[in-house]
């Protein structure tokens, strides 16, 4: 299972990617899936087992997420 984090802006996505990669996490930038509506066209996808750690890192670094979706 994978999780997809949606952010308010591309700037937030880039900050989030930098934080996660700085912790050695496997991160993919993907287009926001069609079934998910977002003002920002880019999302972060990562393994579901890293979801809570990623949320914690975002909170620590002042990065606000719009939503996190869990997908197969």
N, C-alpha and C positions, 0 to 999 in steps of 0.2 A: 504494500500500500504506500502511496505517496501523499504528501500534503502540498497544497498550493496556497501560498500567502499572497493576498491582494493588498496593494498599498494605494495611498492617495495620489502619488505622483511618481514619475520616473526617478526623480531625485531621491525619494525615500527608498525605492527599489535598489538604487546604486549604493546608498549608505548601508542598507541591510545586507546586500551581497558582500560588501567589504568587511563588515563585522563577522559574518558567518565564515567567510573564507579565511579571515584572520584567526579563527578558531579551528581551522583545518577541516571544516565541513564540506561535503560534496554538495554543491549548489548548482542548479541549472536555472538560467533565465529563459523563460518561455513566453510566447504570446498568451494573453489571457484567453482561456478556452471560451468558445462561443456560448456555452450554456451558463457562463458566469458573466454578469454585466459589471463593467468597471470603467471609470473615467480614464484610468491609466491602462495602456495597452500591453504592459509587461508585468509578469508575475514571477515569483520565485517558487521553484519546485524542489523539494528535498524529501528524503526518506521519512516516512511517518514516525519512525523511532526517534528522530531528532526534533520533532515538533515542539515539545515542551521546552527543551533546551534553547531552541531558536526563539520562542516567545520570551523566555527569560532574558536572553541577550538583547532582544529588541527593546524590552522594557528598561533594561539597564542603560541603554544607549539613546533613549528618547525617540525611538522609531515607532511610529504608530501604524498598526496594521488595520485595514478595513475589515478583513475577514480571512479565516483559514478554512480551506475546503480539504476534506479527505477524499481521495479518489483511488480507484483500483489501478 
